[in-house]
């Protein structure tokens, strides 16, 4: 019996790594991991890995034609929100043009394309959000992600799913970017003074939960938009305080501040968060609580 083939873009990233780890345990699936540059998941052997720059159409076409995947999960993106304001051409190339390359290749192969998007497509005036709420992006990054959604939804190709998520955290190998939970843990462990916004609200998402949600979409051949995040909505300050409470850290090094004092180049939505009913009902999505996520993170850090 032929195994179902799943190709992942951005396999060196946090979500990409979690997808790889979960897929390697499925005997009925064949995994093809792709990322720009070399494979950085050094603990995995016998991995089907291809170096792939998704902004180069010919590379995308060649890799998809070679492996003929049944499912493509696109986790690759430019996600540094402020850098996207400065490097708009690069942002659009990775977040929009490259998605079109994957779309065209998926059409030829009739692959199920699962694309990752963000809570930042909303303006934060009326969160938490359901999938049918009207987007209103505030930053260039958010505009590029909404453009990629529209590109897929208006393409006429119906074998598509979009998974929006929020603040992904977890432990990975040789990552190029950190995440807010590890940053907060590291700073408070050393009692370094940190400024934390108290007027932005999010649902932090354990990377393992997000990976599972993406695979549920693949397993159920689901289509359309799904919100996949953690189930607890909290301010960034509360997030940091809950990290402190979990580890028993002194909170005196934390100074609450307002978003406006940061003078960030890109505007952020004030309150997002997702209503997860659709993903729970349609997919069986079951995210852990924030404290359960911290326990998993700590276990993994202890194994390093």
C-alpha positions as CSV (number, residue, x, y, z in Angstrom):
1,X,0.0,0.0,0.0
2,X,1.3,3.4,-0.9
3,X,2.0,5.7,2.0
4,X,0.4,9.1,2.1
5,X,3.2,11.7,1.5
6,X,3.2,15.0,3.5
7,X,5.6,17.7,2.5
8,X,6.4,20.4,5.0
9,X,8.0,23.8,4.2
10,X,9.9,25.6,6.9
11,X,10.9,22.4,8.6
12,X,13.7,24.1,10.5
13,X,11.3,26.4,12.3
14,X,9.6,25.7,15.6
15,X,6.3,24.5,14.1
16,X,8.1,22.7,11.3
17,X,10.2,20.8,13.8
18,X,7.1,19.7,15.8
19,X,5.4,18.5,12.6
20,X,8.4,16.5,11.7
21,X,8.6,14.9,15.1
22,X,4.9,14.0,15.1
23,X,5.0,12.7,11.5
24,X,7.9,10.4,12.1
25,X,5.8,8.3,14.4
26,X,3.2,7.5,11.7
27,X,4.1,4.3,9.9
28,X,1.4,5.0,7.2
29,X,2.9,8.4,6.3
30,X,6.0,9.4,4.4
31,X,7.5,12.8,5.4
32,X,9.4,15.2,3.1
33,X,10.9,18.0,5.2
34,X,12.0,21.1,3.3
35,X,13.6,24.4,4.4
36,X,15.9,27.1,3.1
37,X,19.5,26.0,3.7
38,X,20.6,22.8,5.5
39,X,18.5,20.6,7.8
40,X,19.0,21.9,11.4
41,X,17.1,19.1,13.2
42,X,20.2,17.3,14.3
43,X,18.6,14.6,16.3
44,X,16.7,13.0,13.3
45,X,18.3,10.5,11.0
46,X,17.1,9.0,7.7
47,X,15.0,12.1,7.1
48,X,13.8,12.9,3.6
49,X,15.1,16.5,3.5
50,X,15.3,18.9,0.6
51,X,16.7,22.4,0.7
52,X,14.0,24.6,-0.8
53,X,13.6,28.3,-1.2
54,X,9.8,28.7,-1.7
55,X,10.3,32.2,-3.3
56,X,11.9,30.5,-6.3
57,X,9.0,29.1,-8.4
58,X,11.2,26.6,-10.3
59,X,12.5,25.1,-7.1
60,X,9.0,24.6,-5.7
61,X,7.8,23.0,-9.0
62,X,10.8,20.7,-9.1
63,X,10.5,19.5,-5.5
64,X,6.7,19.0,-5.7
65,X,7.0,17.2,-9.1
66,X,9.8,14.9,-7.6
67,X,8.0,13.8,-4.5
68,X,4.3,14.1,-5.6
69,X,3.0,14.9,-2.1
70,X,-0.6,14.3,-1.1
71,X,-0.4,17.1,1.4
72,X,1.7,20.3,1.6
73,X,1.8,22.1,4.9
74,X,3.3,25.6,4.5
75,X,4.9,26.9,7.7
76,X,7.5,29.1,6.0
77,X,7.0,32.8,6.4
78,X,8.6,36.1,7.3
79,X,7.1,36.7,10.7
80,X,9.2,39.5,12.3
81,X,6.4,42.1,12.3
82,X,8.7,45.2,12.5
83,X,11.2,43.9,9.9
84,X,8.3,43.4,7.5
85,X,7.7,47.2,7.7
86,X,11.3,47.8,6.7
87,X,11.6,45.0,4.1
88,X,8.3,45.1,2.4
89,X,9.4,43.6,-0.8
90,X,11.0,40.6,0.9
91,X,7.9,40.2,3.1
92,X,5.6,40.1,0.1
93,X,7.8,37.7,-1.8
94,X,7.9,35.2,1.0
95,X,4.4,35.6,2.5
96,X,2.4,36.1,-0.8
97,X,4.3,35.3,-4.0
98,X,5.8,32.1,-2.6
99,X,2.3,31.0,-1.5
100,X,1.2,31.4,-5.1
101,X,4.1,29.1,-6.2
102,X,2.9,26.5,-3.7
103,X,-0.7,26.9,-4.9
104,X,0.2,26.3,-8.5
105,X,2.4,23.3,-7.7
106,X,-0.4,21.9,-5.5
107,X,-2.9,22.3,-8.3
108,X,-0.7,20.3,-10.7
109,X,-0.3,17.5,-8.1
110,X,-3.9,17.9,-6.7
111,X,-2.3,18.1,-3.3
112,X,-4.1,19.3,-0.2
113,X,-2.5,22.7,0.7
114,X,-2.5,23.7,4.3
115,X,-1.3,27.3,4.9
116,X,-0.5,28.9,8.2
117,X,-1.8,32.4,8.9
118,X,-2.2,34.7,11.9
119,X,-4.5,36.5,14.4
120,X,-2.8,39.7,13.2
121,X,-5.2,39.7,10.2
122,X,-7.7,41.2,12.7
123,X,-7.4,44.7,14.2
124,X,-8.0,43.7,17.8
125,X,-11.0,45.9,18.4
126,X,-13.4,43.0,18.9
127,X,-11.6,39.9,20.0
128,X,-11.7,37.0,20.5
129,X,-12.5,36.0,16.9
130,X,-14.3,33.3,15.0
131,X,-13.3,32.2,11.5
132,X,-16.0,34.3,9.8
133,X,-15.2,37.6,11.4
134,X,-14.0,40.3,9.1
135,X,-10.2,40.9,9.0
136,X,-8.7,44.4,9.2
137,X,-4.9,44.1,9.2
138,X,-2.9,46.9,10.9
139,X,0.6,46.1,9.7
140,X,2.4,45.3,6.5
141,X,3.0,41.8,7.8
142,X,-0.7,41.3,8.6
143,X,-1.6,42.7,5.2
144,X,0.7,40.2,3.5
145,X,-0.8,37.3,5.4
146,X,-4.3,38.4,4.6
147,X,-3.3,38.7,1.0
148,X,-2.0,35.1,1.0
149,X,-5.4,34.0,2.5
150,X,-7.3,35.8,-0.2
151,X,-5.0,34.4,-2.9
152,X,-5.9,30.9,-1.9
153,X,-9.6,31.3,-1.1
154,X,-10.2,33.1,-4.5
155,X,-8.0,30.8,-6.6
156,X,-10.8,28.4,-7.6
157,X,-8.8,25.5,-6.1
158,X,-10.9,24.0,-3.3
159,X,-8.4,21.6,-1.8
160,X,-7.1,24.3,0.6
161,X,-7.1,24.9,4.3
162,X,-5.9,27.9,6.3
163,X,-4.8,27.5,9.9
164,X,-4.6,30.8,11.8
165,X,-2.7,30.8,15.0
166,X,-1.4,33.1,17.8
167,X,2.0,33.4,19.6
168,X,3.5,30.0,19.2
169,X,5.9,28.8,21.9
170,X,7.9,25.7,22.6
171,X,11.4,24.2,22.5
172,X,13.2,23.5,19.2
173,X,16.7,22.9,17.9
174,X,19.0,25.5,16.4
175,X,16.1,28.0,16.0
176,X,16.7,31.3,14.3
177,X,14.1,33.0,16.5
178,X,13.1,32.7,20.1
179,X,9.6,33.0,21.6
180,X,8.1,35.1,24.4
181,X,7.7,32.2,26.9
182,X,11.4,31.2,26.7
183,X,12.4,34.9,26.8
184,X,10.4,35.5,29.9
185,X,11.6,32.3,31.6
186,X,15.2,33.1,30.8
187,X,15.0,36.7,32.0
188,X,13.3,36.0,35.3
189,X,15.5,33.1,36.0
190,X,18.4,35.5,36.0
191,X,16.3,38.3,37.5
192,X,17.1,40.5,34.5
193,X,14.8,43.6,34.5
194,X,12.2,43.3,31.7
195,X,9.4,45.6,30.5
196,X,6.2,43.8,29.5
197,X,3.1,45.2,27.9
198,X,-0.1,44.9,30.0
199,X,-2.6,46.1,27.3
200,X,-2.2,43.4,24.6
201,X,-4.2,40.2,24.9
202,X,-3.4,36.9,23.1
203,X,-3.9,33.1,23.3
204,X,-0.4,31.6,23.5
205,X,-0.2,28.4,21.5
206,X,1.9,25.4,22.4
207,X,3.8,24.3,19.2
208,X,2.8,20.7,19.7
209,X,-0.9,21.6,19.8
210,X,-0.6,23.6,16.6
211,X,1.2,20.8,14.9
212,X,-1.5,18.4,16.0
213,X,-4.2,20.7,14.7
214,X,-2.5,20.9,11.3
215,X,-2.3,17.2,11.1
216,X,-5.9,16.8,12.0
217,X,-6.7,19.1,9.1
218,X,-4.7,16.8,6.9
219,X,-6.2,13.6,8.3
220,X,-9.8,14.8,7.9
221,X,-9.1,16.5,4.5
222,X,-10.6,19.6,6.0
223,X,-11.0,22.8,3.9
224,X,-11.5,26.4,4.6
225,X,-10.3,28.5,7.6
226,X,-9.6,27.1,11.1
227,X,-8.5,28.9,14.2
228,X,-5.9,26.9,16.1
229,X,-4.5,28.5,19.3
230,X,-4.2,27.9,23.0
231,X,-7.5,28.1,24.9
232,X,-6.4,30.7,27.5
233,X,-6.7,34.4,26.6
234,X,-4.4,36.6,28.7
235,X,-2.4,39.8,28.5
236,X,1.3,39.5,27.8
237,X,1.9,40.7,31.3
238,X,-0.3,37.9,32.7
239,X,1.5,35.4,30.5
240,X,4.8,36.5,32.0
241,X,3.4,36.4,35.6
242,X,2.0,32.9,34.9
243,X,5.5,31.8,33.8
244,X,6.8,33.3,37.1
245,X,4.2,31.5,39.2
246,X,4.9,28.2,37.5
247,X,8.6,28.4,38.2
248,X,8.3,30.3,41.5
249,X,10.3,33.2,40.2
250,X,10.3,36.7,41.8
251,X,8.2,39.1,39.7
252,X,9.9,42.2,41.0
253,X,12.1,42.3,37.9
254,X,9.0,42.8,35.7
255,X,7.8,46.3,34.9
256,X,4.3,46.7,33.3
257,X,4.2,49.1,30.4
258,X,1.8,50.3,27.7
259,X,2.1,49.4,24.0
260,X,2.4,53.1,23.0
261,X,5.6,53.5,25.0
262,X,7.4,50.9,22.8
263,X,7.3,53.0,19.7
264,X,7.2,49.9,17.5
265,X,7.3,50.4,13.7
266,X,4.3,48.1,13.1
267,X,1.0,48.4,14.8
268,X,-0.3,45.4,16.8
269,X,-3.9,44.5,17.5
270,X,-4.8,45.1,21.2
271,X,-6.9,42.0,21.9
272,X,-7.1,39.0,19.7
273,X,-7.7,35.4,20.9
274,X,-9.7,32.8,19.1
275,X,-13.0,31.1,19.7
276,X,-12.0,27.5,18.9
277,X,-15.5,25.9,18.6
278,X,-15.1,25.1,14.9
279,X,-11.7,23.3,15.3
280,X,-12.9,21.5,18.4
281,X,-16.1,20.3,16.7
282,X,-14.8,19.6,13.1
283,X,-11.3,18.4,13.9
284,X,-11.3,17.1,17.5
285,X,-8.7,19.8,18.3
286,X,-7.9,19.7,22.0
287,X,-5.3,22.3,23.1
288,X,-3.6,22.1,26.5
289,X,-3.9,24.8,29.1
290,X,-1.0,27.2,29.4
291,X,0.3,25.5,32.5
292,X,0.1,22.1,30.8
293,X,2.1,23.6,28.0
294,X,4.7,24.9,30.4
295,X,5.1,21.4,31.9
296,X,5.8,20.0,28.4
297,X,8.2,22.8,27.7
298,X,10.1,22.2,30.9
299,X,10.3,18.5,30.3
300,X,11.8,19.1,26.9
301,X,14.3,21.7,28.3
302,X,15.4,19.1,30.9
303,X,16.1,16.6,28.1
304,X,18.4,19.0,26.2
